[in-house]
């Protein structure tokens, strides 16, 4: 088994680390947000009332299997820290969504256009 050291120079580029993280999530047999919840999340974000959207998404997140919930919580806490440095890294909420959204939440069958 090969051991990796994040102290190695090859890991000093944030893009390499981010790419590895995205690849890990993309290669899971099922996304972090399970396929069975995809439609419910999409319906929730389409609700006309923003308060209803937040409440419904919160309910759905709470319904995740415990390992998925814990992982998502940890990942989102990290991404919030990334967004706090938007002046340096230009990673806005929208950019984070574009980069990580399709990796964490995707339908079971790939549609023609997401």
Residue, then its C-alpha position, 0 to 999 in steps of 0.5 A: x500500500x502506497x503512503x501519501x504525504x501532504x508535505x510533499x511538494x506535489x501537494x502544495x498546489x491547491x488545485x491538485x488537492x481540490x482535484x483529488x478531493x473532487x475525484x474521491x467524491x466523484x468515484x464513490x459508488x453513490x454520491x454523498x447525497x444519495x441518488x434516492x434524494x436527488x429529486x427531492x433536493x431539486x424540488x426543494x430548491x424550486x420552491x417559490x418561498x426562500x424560507x420554505x427552500x431552506x427548511x426543506x433542504x435542512x430536512x433533507x440534509x437531516x435525513x441523510x445516512x449518518x456517515x453522509x451527513x457527517x461528511x457533508x457537514x465537515x466538507x461544508x464547514x471547510x468550504x465556508x472557510x474557503x469562502x471567507x477568503x473570497x478576496x484572495x481565492x475568488x471562490x464565491x458561493x456560486x463558484x463553490x456550487x459550480x465546482x462541487x455541486x455536480x460531484x456531491x449531488x447528481x442523478x442516477x442516470x446522466x441527463x442530456x444536460x444538467 
